[in-house]
Amino acid sequence: MFANIWLGLRDDANTTVSEYLRWDEEANGPYDGPVNARAGRLFRFMADQDNVQKTFKTPILGGNPWHIWTISISEPEYSGEQIKDEIDWLIAEYSSQVSMVGAWKWTGEQYGTEHVWDTRQVDKWVTRRNPGYQPDDELPDYDPEQYTRTFETVDEDYVSGMTGVPLYPIPYTQLLEFMPLDELGNPATVVTDRNLLFGQAPRSFFT
């Protein structure tokens, strides 16, 4: 089971959770702050927090700075329903400090939706192993090209749409506020993907 979840944290909650994750019990004793073990376990699924958060802006929303946390859960003991229970509990428990931004499958769909696949013909360069490959120039039929490239019309599967309703609808206007400025220093006009894991499909922000 895999889920990638984007959460918005108000600045004070961001500081509190960051302190919890960095707490050194050997130096400071047992943690006795406001983050309980259930919430803490969920936030530990965000890898490389400092660097990932730098790829987003920290906008002022409702008078407070907000931060994005991108949490990837792939623990085998979590079912989809268990992940939903944990997220719903967190949002209910800290409703003024935590906001749900979106949740995606490894294949890029938002939870609650499915890709619609279709086939189209496209013209493209195709690379194939050369069946006549023979790299020894002292033997007959010398052919040092290990691969061949030809321009062909081929069938291609592609995502033509989505079905279903997102389990956690994306607050697109608010999410735009977290997107970095463009190369000219202007505010972003579209949401762009950030910090994909190796092999993770691009996230869909629309249905």
N, C-alpha and C positions, 0 to 999 in steps of 0.2 A: 504494500500500500504506500502510495506517495501522494503528498499534498504540498504545494507551495502556497503559502499564505502571506499576504501583505497586510500588516497592521499599522495603523497610525497611532502613535503615542504622544500625548501631551508632554511638554518639556519636563515638567516635574516628575511624571511617571517614567520618562526616558532616563532621567538621572537616577531615580530610585532603582529601577531594574538594572541599570548599568553597574551601580554600586553593589547590588546583590550578586551579579555574575562575577565581579572582581573580588568579592570578599575572601580574605585569607583567614581561615579559621585557626591555623597554627599561630598566626601573629596576633589575631584579634579576638579569638574565642568564637563560640558558636554564634551564628547569625541570629539576631532577634529583631530584625527590622520588619517593615510592613509587607514584604513580598513573601507569600506563603509557598510551601513546597510545590503545590499543584501548579500555580502560575509560573514559578521559577523553572520547573522542568520544561514547560512549553517554550519559554524564552531561550533556553539553552540550545534550541534547535536552530538559532540564527548563527551562522558561521561568519567569522571575520567581520564582526559588527562595525568596528570603526571604519574600515575601508569601504564596506558596502554602503553605509549611511552617507559617506562623502559623495556618492554618485547621485544623490538626491538633494534638492534644495530643502531648507527648513523654513517653510512659510509661516506667517502669522495668520492663524485662523481663529476667529472668535476671541481675539485679544491675546492668544497664547501661541508660542512657537510649537510646531508639531514635527515629529520625525517619523520616517518609514522604517519599519522592521520587516525583513523578508525572511520568513521561517520555512524551512524545508523539512518535512517529516517523512521519513522513510522507514521507521521502525516496524518490523514485522508484526509486533504485538498490537499495533493500532489498526483497527478497521476504519472504514470510512465513517461509520456512525460514531465511533469513539472520538475521532478527530473532530467531527461536528460538535459532539457533546462538550469537548474541551474548549473549543472556540466560543460556542454559545455561552458556556459558563463564564469565560473570561470577560466577554463583552457585557454580560449582565452584572458581573461582580464589580467591574470598573468602568461603568458606562460613560462617565464624564471624562475619563482619562485615556480610554482605549477605543479606537474606531476600526471597524472592519473595512478593508479596502478591496479585497478580492481573494479568490482561492482558485488554484489551477491544478490540473492533472499534469503528469509528466509529458503527456502528448499535446499540451498547450490549451486544451479546452478549459473553460471555467466549469467548476463543479455544477452539475445540473444540466449541462449541455453536452451535445455530441457533434462531432464533425459530420458534415454531409460530403461524401466523396463523389467525384465524377471523373470522366476521362476526356482528354482533349488531345488533338494532334499539334505538335510543335516541331519547329525546325531547329536542330541543335547539332553540335559536334558530338560524335559518339566515339569513345575510345574502346578498342577491343584488343585482346591479346592476338598477336600476329601468328596465324597457324603455320606460316612458312619461316618462322624465326630460326636462323641458323648462323651463329656468331663466328664460326670458325672459317676464316677466309682461305684456308688451305684445303677445304672440302668443297664439293659441288654444292650448287644452290645457296651460295653465300647470301645471307640476308640478316644484317645486324639490327634491324628494327624490331624491338621486342613487342611494340604495340603499334596499331594503326589507328588513324583518326579520319573519320569520314563525316561529311555534313549530310544528315538524313532527316526525314520526316518520321517521327516516332510517336507512339501513344504515351501519354503522361497522366498519371493519377494526380489529382489536385483537390484541395478543399474548396468546394463551391459555396459552402454556407454552413450554418449551424442550426440545430434543432434544440428545443428545450428552453428552460428558463433558468438563469443563473441562481444558484443557491444563495450567493452573496452578491447582489448587483453592485457593479463598480460605480462609485460616485465620481464620474468622469471629470466634472468641472473642478471638484476639489483636488482630484489626483493631478490635474494639470499644474496646480500650484507647486507640486513637488518636483516637477520636471526641470532639469537644468536649462539655463539660457542657451539660445542657439549661438552659432559661431559669430554672429554680429552683436551679441549681447542683448538680444530681444527675448521677451518671454516666449515659452513654448506654446505652440498652437495645437499640437497633437501629443498624445501620450506615446512615449517610446519605451521599448523594452529595456530592462536593466538587469545585469548580473545573472545571466542564465548559467546553470550548472553544465558541466560537460555532458553533452548528449541530450540535454533538456530542450524540448521543442519551444519555439517562441510562443509567448503567452498571447492569447486572444483577448482583446479589450472590448470586443463588440460581439453581439449575437445576431 
